[in-house]
Amino acid sequence: MSAEVAGVRDIDVRDPQRARTLVAVTVLGFASGLPLALSGSTLEAWCAVSGLSLKTIGALKLVGLAYVLKFLWAPLLDRFNIPGLSRRRGWMLVMQLGIILVLIAIASTSPQQSLVAVAVLASILVLFSATQDTVIDAYRTDQLLPQDRGLGAALGVGGYRVAMLVSGGLALVLAAAAGWRFTYLLMAGLMALGVIASLFAPEREYAALHTVSVLRAFVEPLKEVFSRRNAWLWLGLVLLYKLGNAFALSLSTTFLLRGAHYALAEVGWVNKVIGLAATIVGAFAGGLLLERWSLRRALSVFGVLQGLGGLGFLAVALGWNGFAALITAVASENFTSGLGTGAFVALLMAMCDRRFSATQYALFSALDAVGRIALGPLAGWVAQALGWPIYFCIALACAVPGLFLLWTLRGEFLQLPGARTAA
């Protein structure tokens, strides 16, 4: 089945817009990752140094709820266009301009001066950011060639991670040196990179939902998903493919600090530098291999590797210690996680019908998030009741159900809407 299943003619790989699209995806990944810490960990640090109570700081975490609920308004992004602008770039541009204005507004106040205003502005920031994420995911799904999905996912992940480092770690350094107002104004300026990308990103218009009612815009994407053969197995694969990796990483920092007794500075440095670098390298390696391999082969190989990625943590739990052990455990888990993430994002893109890509991608990613969030309480109970070696053995076992579903669906990849080269 070609990509014409979704009403789209395949694009020649020599098309000059191919390189522009990959550059746009990279910069848009940066724009997507930048607001996250500014409404989360960086804002938390600002509140902490301002002397707010722990209860107040904890309550502010609720401003991030829109990141979980973004699938609820995703159909509106498929149904409506911004007048005078293209389908995806229009929404991206409006959200990015909104983010810039909100960051400027936050810079003009402070938690000490007006906590309510900061909380409201942070909630609006998250709303705009979550909506931007949804549209960027849809743009990437719509515009990337099937053989470029892995590389595009890697470039997007790389941009996103760099942005998180800038708006998280670097922002704290800047705030200590120049103040919070300067820091948030600088971050607003950096969001201009996203505006530039939205203005110059190529966009081919595909079949859309402009002529249907708003109700049908919500119903049709779900109806299309559940009309597919083995729909529940595909949804199960989305839920389970990264389960083992997510379980291993769920309490990895706690394990290194309390279980393996590494120093806080050691864990922080290795996680931030080695972990980030390994994830990006893994994502890029996976993306390059996906240009040569089929999606099914990449998911299989990377699924096994990411399942085995926790062996380093298991070795530490069994007594291997020292700085080399710490680096090996963190690097191997993050590298294999990067491999799996690139293939997994390519799978989500292949599963989307381009008519409903904003809605369906948001739904699939929400399903993946639900699985990861639900692991938290279970992971804590397993670690406390059974100990760290058993915990990481269970993490290894959690990779098996996803691989089994992948094997079960091995002959079904050509049935996916965007799976011309996914078999």
JOJO-V397021 format. One line per field, one symbol per residue. ss: DSSP state (A for helix, B for strand, O for the rest). phi: phi as a letter, one per 40 degrees, with the letter a starting at -180 (. if undefined). psi: psi as a letter, one per 40 degrees, with the letter a starting at -180 (. if undefined). Layout:
ss: ???
phi: ???
psi: ???
//
This chain:
ss: OOAAAAOOOOOOOOOOAAAAAAAAAAAAAAAAAAAAAAOOAAAAAAAAAOOOOAAAAAAAAAAAAAAAAOAAAAAAAAAOOOOOOOAAAAAAAAAAAAAAAAAAAAAOOOOOOOAAAAAAAAAAAAAAAAAAAAAAAAAAAAAOOAAAAAAAAAAAAAAAAAAAAAAAAAAAAAAAAAOAAAAAAAAAAAOAAAAAAAAAOOOOOOOOOOOOOAAAAAAAAAAAAAOOOOAAAAAAAAAAOOAAAAAAAAOAAAAAAAAOOOOAAAAAAAAAAAAAAAAAAAAAAAAAAAOOOOAAAAAAAAAAAAAAOOAAAAAAAOOOOOAAAAAAAAAAAAAAAAAAAAAAAAAAAAOOOAAAAAAAAAAAAAAAAAAAAAAAAAAAAAAAAAOAAAAAAAAAAAAAAAAAAAAAOOOOAAAOOOOOOOO
phi: .cccdcgbcdbcccdccccccccccccccccccccdccbbcccccdccccgcccccccccccccccccccccbddccccbbcdgbcdcccccccccccccccccccccbadccaccccccccccdcdccccddcccdcdccccccdcbcccccccccccccccccccbcccccccccbgcdccccccccccccccccccbccaccbdbbccccccccccddccccccccfdccccccdcbdbcccccccdbcccccccccgccdcccccccccccccccccccccccccccbbcccccdccccccccccccccccccchcbhccccccccccccccccdccdcccccdcccccccbcccccccccccccdcccccdcccccccccbgcdcdcccdcccccdccccccccdcbccccdbbdbcc
psi: hieedefhhihheehdedddddddddddddddddedddebddddddddeeeiiddddddedeeeddddedededdddddiihheiidddddddddddddddddddddeaidddgdddddddddddddddddddddddddddddhideeddddddddddddddddddecdddddddddeidddddddddddeddddddddehihhhihafdeiiddddddddddddeeihfdddddddddededdddddedfddddddddefiidddddddddcdddddddddddddddddddiidddddddddddddededddddddeehaiddddddddddddddddddddddddddddehhddfdddddddddddddddddddcdddddddddeiddddddddddeedddddddddedeedeeidffdfe.
//
